Amino acid sequence: MKKRLLELAGFVLAILLIFGILLLVFPAAKSEFRGQKATQKTEKTLNYAALGDSLTEGVGDATGEGGFVPLFAKQLDNSYNVTVDYENFGKAGDTSAQIYARMTSQKKIEAGLKKADVITITVGGNDVLKVIRENISKISTLNAKDFTQPAKAYQKRVRKIFSTIRKENPNAQIYVVGIYNPFYLNFPNIKVMQTVIDNWNTATKSVVASEKNAYFVPINDLLYKGLDGKQAIEESSSSTTSESSTDTVQNDLLYTGDHFHPNNIGYQIMASAVFASYKKEN
């Protein structure tokens, strides 16, 4: 028994001796891990504030996480050496006037915009709908000219939004997302809407172009024809297409609950469009 214990002790000592030699010959890996931790600690935090209407809130997003906002934040986080800290200040139904009222009366929004390095704004869609509602009695004869004066008033409100942000935050990059035509596939006969959307986007783009560190992100061409870019029935079929078949046309990038807001795929396309604009500028 004593002999076996001595043999076991000798074996253990031999193993310890071998490990001791290995530690002396080969450098420890601890320094590499310490270096990685230090790199993580020195990552920059990018503050992102999302301001706007239902597109910012994320209506139609099945995950309930906020539409394109977290998707854009994740793309930033994955592509740059930054930790993205984002706040979502979207509220469904807000017009440009209501967005302005919230951002000037709510301290949390004021603070979020003040510290932001990046700001996204979705605005304009509800302003267009407001014009339609105010002219509902003559909806069948509504034309693009009926939107001219409202668009000018809208531009003034967007300038006020920019002016308010710049008073406290002159350097943030601001990305304004355009609006899109959700009726194109379902109601191809309402051709005036495409003209109205184009003109409204032009009005928004004009304001954005006059601002520093501000960029317009168009999304209409990415969304209004659906995922495969199909044309409306009246453009791809004969004029004898039955009315019932027109009812079957749906935009597969829109939320099936209202056929108006983007669905998850639509929001991913929006996020990618905003990210592409950010990547271009950075």
N, C-alpha and C positions, 0 to 999 in steps of 0.2 A: 504493500500500500504506500509505504514511504517512498519507494522507488518511483511509483506512478505519479505521486504528487510532485516529486522533483522533476520528472520528465515534463509534466504539464506546466510547471513554473518556467522551465527552460523554454518551452514552446511560446508561452505568453511573452517572455522577455525578448525572444527573437522577433516576434511580430511587432512589438513596440519599437525595437531597434530599427526594423525596416521602415516603419512609418516615420520615425525620427529622421532617418536619412533622406527619405522622399521629401519631407517638409523643408529640409535644408537645400536640397538640389533644385526643386521646382518652386517658383514664386507662388505665393498665396493668391487666391482669386478674389480675396476680400476687397482689394483696392478697386477692381473693376466694378463690383457691385456698388461700392460707395460712390464711384463716379457717375453711375446711372442715376442714383438717387439724387445727387446734386443737380444733374441736368433737369430732372423732373421738377425740383424745387424752384429752379430759375425760369421755368416756363412763364411766358407772359399771359396775364389774364386779359381777355378781350371782352369788354362790356358791350352788350348788344341790347338795344331797346326796340321793340316792335310796336308801332303805333298805327291805329287804323280801325277799319270796320270789321265786318264778318269774315273777310278773307284773312285778316290777322288773327281774329279769335279762333278761326278754324271750323266754322260751321260746315258740316258735311264730312268731317274727318271722323272715321269710324273708331279711331283709337282714343279720341277725346283729348289728345295731347296738345292741340294748337295748330293744326294745319301745316303750312310750310315753315313756320317759325322754328320749331325744334329740328326740322330736317335741314334747314339752312345752317343752323347753329352746329349741327353734327358734321356737316360737310366742312365747315371752317375748322372745327376741332380735329378732324381726321387729316386735313390737308396742310395745316400750318402748325407750328410749334406753339400753340396757344391753348389755354383753357377758357372756353366760352361760358360767360355768365350772362344769361339772357332773361329779360322780363317781357311779358306779353301784355300790352295795353290795348288789345283789340276789343271792340264792342259791336256786336251785330246791329245793323240798322243805322249806324251813325253816318250822317252826311259830313261834309267838310266843316260846316258850322258847328256841329255837335262835337266833332273831334277837337276842334279848336277850343270849345268851351270846356271840355274835360281836361285838356292838357294845361289850361291856364287856371283851373280851379282845384285840381287834385294834386296834393303835395307829392304823392308817391310817383306820379307821372313826371312831374317837374324834376324830381331828384333823379329818376331813371334816365331822362333825356339829357340832363346836365352832365352825368358821368359817362355817357355812352361814347364808345369809339366808333360804333356802327349803328345806324338807325335805318329801319325800313318803314315805309308808309304805304298803306293801301287806302286809297281815297278816290272818290268820283262816282262809283257805281250807284250809290244811293242818291247822289245828286241828280243823276240821269233819271232814276226812277221817280224822284220827286217831281220833275218836270212832266213826266208822263201822267202821274196821278193828278196833277193840277190841270191837265188838259184832257182828262178822261172823256169829257163830253164830246170832244172832236177827235177822238183817237183814230178814227178811220181816215181823217184828212191831215193828220199830223205829218209835218215834214221837217227836214233838217234845219230850216230857218227858224223854226219855233224854239230851237235850242241855242241860238246864237247869243242872245242877251244873257240867258242863264249861265252860259259857259264863261262869259266875261266876268260875271259876278263871282263865279266859282274860282276863276283865276286869282281874283283879289283875295279870296279866303285862303287859298293855298299859299299865296305870298305871305299872309299873316302867320300862317303856321311856320313857315321857314324863318320869318323874322323873329318870332318868339323863341324858336330853338336856338338861333344864332346868338341871341343876346347872352345866353348862358353857356353855349357850347359852339364856338366858332369853327372848330376843327373836325368834328365828327363827319364821317362819310355817310351821306344820306342817299338811300336807294328808294325811289318812288316807283311802285309797281303799277303798270297801266291796268285798264279795265278790259273786259272781253264781252263778246256778244253771246249770251247763253241761249238765245232764241233761234239761232241760225238754222239748225237742223230741224227743229220742231215746227218752226213757222217761217219757211223759206220765202213766203209771199211778202213778209214784212221787210222789204228791202231797205227801207229808210233807216232801220236800226243799225245796219252795218255802217252806213254813212255817219250816223250820229256817234257811234262808238269811235270810229276813226277820227272824227273832228274833235271829240272830247279828249282823246289821247293826245292829239296834236296840241290842244290847249294846255294840257298838263305838262307835256314835254317842253313847251315854250317857256313855262315858268321855271322848270327844273334847269333848263339850259342857261338861264340867267343867274343861277346860283353857283357858288364855289363848292367844290367837293360834293356835288350832287349829281345823281345819275338816274336816268329814266330806264325802266326795265319793261319792255313791251311783252305782253303775254297773249294778246288776242289771237295772233296767228298760230300760237301753240295749242290753243284750247278750243276755238270756236268750231272747228271741223271734226273734232273727235280724235281719237288715238291714231287712226289710220289715215287721217286727213281727207276723209270722204266729203264729197260735195252734197249739197242738199238734193232731195229727190227731183225737184223741178229742173235742176241743172244736169242730172245724170240720166233722166228718163224723159219720155215723151210727155207732151202736155196733156195726154189722156190719162196720166197716172191717177188712179182712184184716190179719193179723199181718205179712205180707210187705210191705204198703204202709207200715206203721209204720217198718219198717227203712230205708226210703228217705228218711225225714225227717232233714235235717241242718241244723245251725245254720251259716249262711254267714258268721258272724263269728268262727267258731272254726277253729283250725288243723286241717287234714285229717289230720295225722299222729297226732293223739290225740283229736280232737273234745272237747278239754277247755280248752286254753289259747287265748287270742285269736289271730287271724291279723293280718295287717298292717292290715286295715280295722278290726278290733276294737281294736287298739292305738291307731289314730288317733282312734277314738271316745273311748277312755279319756283320751288326751292332751287332747282338746278339752274333756272334762268337767272335768278338773283345771284347765285354763286358764280356763274359764268361772268356776270358783270363785275362782281367783286374781284375775281381772279384777274380780269383784264386790267383793272385799275391798280392792282397790287402785285 
